[in-house]
Amino acid sequence: MVPTQDTNQIDPPLTVSGVEQAKKTGQFLKRYFKDYGFQFEKIIIKSSPFIRCIMTAAAVAAELEQSEVHIEPIASEILLPKMFTSNPIPLLELAQCKDIAALKTKYQIPQGVNIVGYENFVPEISRTYPESKDRGMIRAFFAQDKVLTS
């Protein structure tokens, strides 16, 4: 079934249990880092521009006592025409956001966690639709490499 262009289908938020899982992931990472002697002042947390990814990253950031989630535009689903009837990027909550504070409130982004780099992500990723599975995989590997080397 091909989804319609309903924003809730294209860019659904995390469920309540998804938010809890994200918090537990952050708690696990915090314990893991402590148990194995990792010390850090700042961790760069990057997220896809899809709202459920932002919510996940923000919950993890809060548990790790980090103040920022950076939007990484090229990190997203493969933008296959069979999954999206048209380019989903302009329909994302973040792309339509006029007030980041309102978006943070709407999706219960933890206090003290800022979303960074959301202002201009649309042009960078929009031109990739439609893409083939191979092109999407190459983009995903490039995004991974970009995160690992930054």
N, C-alpha and C positions, 0 to 999 in steps of 0.2 A: 504494500500500500504506500503510495507516495503522499507525504504529508502536505497539507495545504499551507498557505502562508500565514497561518495563525501563529502569532509570536509565542504563545504558550506551548505550541508544539515544536517550534524551531528552537526556542531558547527557554526551556523550562527551568524553574528554580529547583534547588535541592529540596527533597522532602525533609520532614522533621528528623526522620531516622538518618538521612544523609548528612544533615548538620551534626548530629551526634557522632556519627562515624568519623567525620572530619575532625571534630574536637578530640576524639579518642586517638586519632592518628597523630595529632599535634602533641598530645600528652605522652604517647609512646615515644615519639621522636625526642622529646625533651628528656625523658628518662634514659633513653638509649645514649644520647649525647653525653649525659652526665655519667652514666655507668662506664662508658668507654673513654672518658677523659677528653672528649672534644670540648674545646673552649672557643667561644666566638662572641663577638660583640654584635655583629650584624650578619644576617643571612639574607641573601637576595632571593626572594620568593617570586617566581614568575607564574603567570596564569594566562590561559586562553581567554579571549574576550567573551566567551559564552558565560552567562550568569551563574550557572551551577559550578563552573570551574572557579570563578571569582569567589563565590561563597565558600567553596572548599579551601581555597588558598587563604582566605581571610581568617577562617576558623583555625587553621593550622598556624598562621602567623600570630594570632592572638595567644595561643597556647605556648608558642615559642618566645613570647614577649617581643615580637618584631612589629614595627610600625608601618611597614609598607608591603603592598602587593603590586608588582610591576606587570602591566599588561604586555604580553608577548604576542603580537598580532598573528604571526605565522604559525603559532601553535594552536591548531584547532582541528576539528574533524576534517576528513577528506570531503571536499565539497563536490560530491558526485551528483549529477543531474537526477539520478534515480532516487536520491534521498531528499533533494530539495528541488522544488519546481522552478525556482529562480534563485538568484543570489541571496543567501540568508544574511549576509553580513550587515547590510543596511537595516535589517529588521531586528537586530540584536538589541536588547535592553540598553546596553552600553552605547551603541551607536545612536540610539534615539535620546540618550540622556542629555537633558538641558541643565540638570541640577544634581550634581554628584551626591550632595548631602541627602537629597530626597531618595535617591536610588539606594544609598547606604541604609537609610531608615527602612525603606520598603522591604529590603532583603535582609535586614537585621545583621548588617556587617558590624562586627564587634567595635566598640568604642576604641579609638586610638589606632585603628588600622586604616591607613590611607590607600586609595587606589591611585597608582601612578602610571602615567603614559597612556591614559584613555582618550585624550583629547583628539588625537590624529591617527588612530589605528585603522580607520575605515579604508582610506585610499591604499594603504600598504597591502591589505589582504583582499580587498574587493576585486581586484583584477585577476585573482586566481580562479574565480568561478567562470564557467564550469571546469572541473579538472578531472583527469582520469585517475584511476587508482594508482597507477605508477607515478604520475606527477605529484599526487597527494603524498605518497610515501616518501618521495624525494624531499618535498617540503617539510615533512615531519622530521626526517633525519637532519635536514638543515637547521630546523628549529632546535632540535636536541643539541646539535653541535654548537649552536649559538649560545645556548644556555650554559653548556659545560665550559665554554671558553671565555665567558664574560666574568 
